[in-house]
């Protein structure tokens, strides 16, 4: 029994030494690449005041605070619970966590208890004694098989890579959540805008039908030409087509919203016209573009860069000896009842060291890991540049869209007055119906453009919120 105790102590010593020496890795020291974008946001006439007074940054504002409309908040909450794409992203995180656990477990020995038993007969002509024999053998063993002691950090580097990939997957889930929140909000606003356009088109159709009836009566008594009648009819038909088109678009918007939410949307939660919605909360981009480094997609890219850096360490460690240990101890006997008697103990101790002498694949693998790191650096820098461009574009819209809306409102008022005056001049016989037709077309087009601009302003606020990493 003293010999068994000595073996157990030796195993404990080797395991402790392996864990302590495995604390070092051969991975290069990680340094975050410099951001390839200006530190300050663009400035100029298009951008106006970048930082709104008293406004929070998206990092300081949850989506429940940014979206002030109660129905929209409820739909976003439903989407976060039921959307299948987000559910897949969450499951990918769980998968990455499990894979990290598998890789981390490589640092520790896998101990197994094995029970064996065999019984056989050897015929006389094959037996050394020239007599038939029957044999039995039973054994119980506890041991470690082919455990690699991580002296040079190969397994630890692979473990670090798996950990960074898990972190990157988690950040990808946060990116998916941001995309989902913004997509639900955009679908909600688009439905509201199309409903408002449908209301405008329906009222225009009603006005055109009324005008057509008046002109038809004038035509029947000889006070209007057939050309005026056909022009009025063309306006009615155009408005009827627009009503059908916006009815279709509203139905498709509802379908898109339901797909994003992941469950049937109650009619009570559908939006009214765009003008009846509560405005979004004001946000600020801050004073520095460094806020972009907290975007989930950029953080995911950096975690992938760290994983590539750790992979270099694993490739470097492959050039050094690989030490593994197989050992077991237990008991064996020719009789099942004699397994645990004195003198039945067995043990086995089989360390192995493999020293690479020449393997061209190792050099190619090492070169591949270095190129992989350069690729991930380029991807990381591209992610930052894309985020900067998205934010700068949203800021440019934010600085100019209000002026566009003010000008469009003035244009709508001007066309409305032109349409009124044209109608009066036509009724008095001063102008032809063509002037009324042109004025009505211009007014209708300006009103639809105003709805589009109001939608554009709201969706741009969401785009800015998303570009700055809000909604996670």
N, C-alpha and C positions, 0 to 999 in steps of 0.2 A: 504493500500500500504506500510505502514511502516513495517508491519510484513513480507511482501515479501522481502523488502530490507534487513531486519535482516537475513532472511534465506539465501539470496544470499551472504551476507557478511560471514556468517558461513561456507557456502560451499567453498568460496575462501580461508578462513583461514585453513580449513581442508585439502584442496588440497595443499596449500603451505607447511603446516606442513608435509604432506605425502611425498612430493618431497624432502624436506630438510632432514628428518629423513631417507629417503630411500637412502641417499648417502653412507651409510655404508653397508658393506657386511660381512658375516661370513666366507668368503673363506680363506683358509690358505695363508700365505704369500708365494708368488711364489719365488723359487730359482732354477736357471738353474742347472741341474745335471752336474757334472764334466765329461768331455769327456773321455771315456774309451779307449783312444788311446794315443800313445806317442805324445809329442808336436812337435818333429822333424821328418822329413821323414827318411826312412831307408837309410843307407849308406853302401857302400861296392863296390866290384869290379863290380857287376851287374848293379849298379845304375849310375856310372860315376859322372859327375857334375850335381847335381839336378837343380840348378838355372843357366840357360843359361845367359851369359853376355848380358845385355841390353834388354833381352826379357821381355815382359809384362806378367802379370798373366791374366788368362781368365776373371777375374772380371774387368780388365782394358781394355779389348779388345772386341769389338762387333764382331758378327759373320761376318759382312760385311768386317771387316778388316782381320779376320783370314783366310777366304777363298779368295784367290787371283784370282781364275779362274772366269772370268766374266760370263760364261754360268752357272756355279754352283751357283753363287750368284743370278742369275735371277731365277733359278729353286727353290732355297730356298725361295725366296720372293713369288713366285707363290704358293708354298706349305703352307706358313704361311697364305696366303689369302684364299686358297681353300680346304685345307685338312679337312675332315669331323671329324676326331678324335679331332683335335684341336678346331674345331667349337663346338663340344660337351663339351669340357672342358671349353670353354668360357661361354657357356650357363649354365653350372653347377655353375659357379661363379655368374652369374646373379641370379640364383635360390637361392643360399646361401645368397646373399645380400638381396633378398626379404624376406627370412625367418628370417634374422636378424631384418629387419624392423618390421615384425609382432611381434617378441618377445620384441623388444624395445617399441613398442606401448602399451604393457601391463602396462607400468609404468604410463600411462596417462589415465584419465577417458574417456570413450566413451559416448559422449552426443548424445541424440536422441530427436527429436521433433516428437510427436505422435498426430495425430488427430483421434478422434473416433466419432462414431455416431451410435445410435441404436433406433429402434422404434418397439413397440410390443403391443399385446393385451392380456389381462387377462380375462378369462370368469368369469361370476358372481359366479359360485359355487367354484371357487378357490380364489376369491377376499375376503379380510378381510371385505370389505364394503358390500359384497353380491350383488355388482353391477359390471357389466362388465366395464373394464377401458382400456383405451389406453394411453400408456406412450411414451415419447420421451426423449432422453438424448444425449447431444453433449458435447464434451470436446476437449481441446487443451492443451497438456502438454509438458514440456521440462524437461528432467531429466537425471540422471546417474543411471545405473543399475549394481549392484554387482561389484563395483570398489574396488579392493584390494589395500589398502594402504600399501606400502612396508616398514613397520617399521624395519623389520629384514633382509632385503636385499635378500629375496628369488627370487623375480622377477629380481632384478638387477643382481644376480648371473647367472640366466638363460640367461639374456641378454648378459652378458659377455661371457658365453659359446657359444652362437650363433655367437657373433662377432669373437671369435677365430676360430670357425669352418668356418666362411666365409673367414678369412685370410688363413686358411689351404687350402681351396678350391682354392683360388687365387694362392697360391704357387704350388698347384698341376697342375694348368694350365701352370705355368712357367716351371715346370718339363716336362709337355707334349710338350711344345715348344722346350725345349732342346733336347728331344728324337727325335722329328720330324726333327729338323735341322741336327742332327747327322745321322739320318736314311737316309735322302735325300743325304747327302754327301757320306755315305757309299755305297748306291745304285749306285750313279754316278761313284764312283771309281771302284766298282765291274764291272760295265758295261765296263768301259775303260779297265780294266785288261782282261776281257773275250774277248774283241775285239782285244787286242794285242795278246792274246793266239790264237785266230782264225787266225790272220795274220801269226803268227809263224807256226801254223799247216798247213795252206794253202801253205806256202813256202816250208815246209818240204815235203808235198805231191807232190808238183811240182818236187822237187829234187829226191824223191823216184821213181816217174814215169819215170823221165829221166834215172835214174840208172837201172830201170827194163828194159827199152827198150834197153839199151846198153848190159845188161847181156843176154837178149833174143837173140840179134843178135850174141853174142859170143856163146850162146848155139846152135844156128842153124848151126854154122860152126864148132861146136865141140870143141870150146875153153873154154867152161864153162859147169859145170855139171848141171844136173836137180835140184840137191839140192840147188845150188846157185840161180837158177831161182826161185824156190819155196820160198826161204828165202827172195829174193827181192820182190816177190809178196806179202808175208805176211806183209812186211813193208808198201807197198802201201795200202793194205786193212786196216791196223791199222791207217794210216794217214787219210784215207777216213772216218773212223769211228770217229776219233777225230774232223775232220772238221764238221761233222754233229752234234756232241755233243756240240761243242763250238758255232755253229750257233744256236742251241736250247737254250743254256744258255744265249746267248746275247739277244735273243728274250724275254726270261723270265725276264731278268734284265730290259729290257725296260718296260715290263708290271708292274714290281714292282715299278719302278721309277714313272710311270704314276699314279699308285694308291696313292703313297705318295704325289705327287704334287697335285692330286685332279682334274686334267684337262688334256686334251691331250697335250703331250710334242712335240713341233715343232722339226723337224729333225735337224734344225740348232743348237739346244741347246744340242743335244746328244754329248757325249764326243768322242774325237778321241782315239788313243791308249794311254795307261797309260804313256808312256815315253814323250808324247807331252803336258801333263798337267803342269800347273804352280804349283810350290811347295806351301805347306801351310806355313803360317807365324809361326815363332818360338815362343814358349810360355814357361813360367816358372811356376813351382809349388810354387814359393816363398820359404821362409825359415821356415815357421811354418805350421803345419797341421790345425791351427785355421781357415784357409781360408775355410775349409770344412763346417764350421758352417753357411756360407752364401749360401750353396747349397739349391735350392728350396725344395727338398724333405726333407732335415734335418730341414729347417725352418717350413715346413708344419708339421713335426712330433712334433716340439716344440709348435706350435700353438695348436695342438691336446692335448698336455700335459697341456697347460694353460687352455684349455676348460675343461679337466677332473678336474683340480684344482678348477675352478669356480663351477663345478657341486657339489663338496663337500660342498661348501658354501650354495648352494640351499638345499642340504640334511640336513645340520645343521639347517637352518632356519625353516625347516618343523617341528621341535620339539617345536617351539614357537607359540604363538597365531597368528591367521590369522584374520586380521580386514578388513572388507569390508563395503562398503557404498552404499546404494540405496536411491535416493532422487529424487523428482520431484516437480515442481510447474507449475501451469497453470490456466486454467479457465474452468468452466463447467456450463451448463445450460440445462433446459428442453426445451429451445427454441433456435434454431440456431441463431436467431437474438439477443439473449440475452447473447451470449458468452462473450462479452467484456464490459458488463455493470458493474457498481459498485456492489460489494458484490458477484460477481461470481467467485472470485479467490479460488484456491485450492492449497494445498501443502502436501507433504509427506516426512518424514525424518526417515529412517530406517537403522541405523548402526547395524552391526552384528560382533560379535567376536566369533571365534571358537578356543577353547583351547584343544589341543590333550591330553587326559588323558592316554589312553593305546591303542597303535596301533603297534603291532609287526612288521608290514611292514615297518615302518619308520626306525627301527634299521637295518633291513635287507637292506633297500635302502642305508642307510648311509655306511654300510659295503661294499656294492657293489660299491659305488662311490670311496671308498678308494682303493679297489682292482683294479678298472678301472684305477686309477692314476698309480698304480704300473705297470700295463700292458703297459700303454703309456710311462712310463719311460723306460721300457725294449725295447719297439719299437724304442724310440728315440735313445737310446744307440746303438741298433743294426744298425740303419740307419747310425750312425757315423762310426761304425766299418766297415760296408760294403763300405762306401765311402772311408775310409782310405785304405782298401784292393784294391779297384778298382784303386785308384791313385797310390798306391805302385806298383801294377802289371804293370800299364802303364809306370811308371818310370823305372822299371826293363827292359822292352822291349826297351824303348828309349835309355837306356844306353848300350844296346848290339846289337840292330838290325843293326846298321851301320857296325859293325864288321862282322856280318853274311853276309851282302850284299857284302862287299869287298871280303870275302872269296868265296862267290858264283860266283862273277864275275871272280875271278882268276880260279875257277874250270871250268867255261864255256870256258875260253880261253884255258885251258889245254885240255879239251875234243875236242874243235874245232881243235886244232893242232893234236891231236891223230887221229881224224877222217880224216884229210887231209893226214897224213902220212900213215894211213891204206889203204886209197884209192890208193895212189901211189904204195904201196907194192903189193896190189892186182893186179893192172894193169900190174906190172912187173912179176907177177907170184910167188912172194916170199911168200905171205900169202894167206890164204883162205878168201872167202867172209864173213866167220863168224866173223873175226876180224873187218871188215868194219861194219858189222851189229851191233856188240857190241859197237863200238865207236859211231856209229850214235845214237843208243838208249841212250847211256850215255849223249851225247851232247843234245839231245832233252829233256831228263828229267831234265838236269841241267838248260836249258834255261827256261823251264816252272817253275822250282823252283825259279829262279831268279825273274820272274814276280810275283810270289806269295809273295816273300819276299818284293819286292817293294810295293806291295799293302798292305802288313802287316804293313809296316812302316807308310804309310799314314793313314790307319785306326786306328793305335795305337795313332797317333797324335790327331785324332778326339776323340778317347776314353779318352785321357788325358784331352783334352779341355772340354769334357762333364763331366768327373769325378770331375773336379774342378769348375763346375757350370757355364761354359761358354755357350753362345748361347741363354740366356733368354732375 
